């Protein structure tokens, strides 16, 4: 009886992890930097992200130039690609209410930056 109960608990925990992972996986957020001097974050509809509800998301970061990086920062979050990195990566991020900034660190002063707001 104890083995059966433990087995059921293990299966339930595994199922919960899969559901949580799937919810974050299909958020449709994309961060893009380069190849020219542009940087943006888009929602799943492909439009510039202005506001989003707090929660856990997966964001696909497309870093298209080895002279740029993609740096995302805000309440409790500070993630970035390396300047020499060129390629795609996926981050799982937890967004809390507040303002988030994304920028190319070497070119932020010349305008390669943006922001969005996270609401409750």
Secondary structure, DSSP 8 states (H G I E B T S, - for coil): -HHHHHHHHHHHHHHHHHHHHHHHHT--EEEEE-SSS-EEEE-TTSSB--EEESEEEEEEEEE--TT---EEEETTEEEE--TT--EEEEEEEEE-SEEEEEE-GGGGGGT-EEEEEEE-
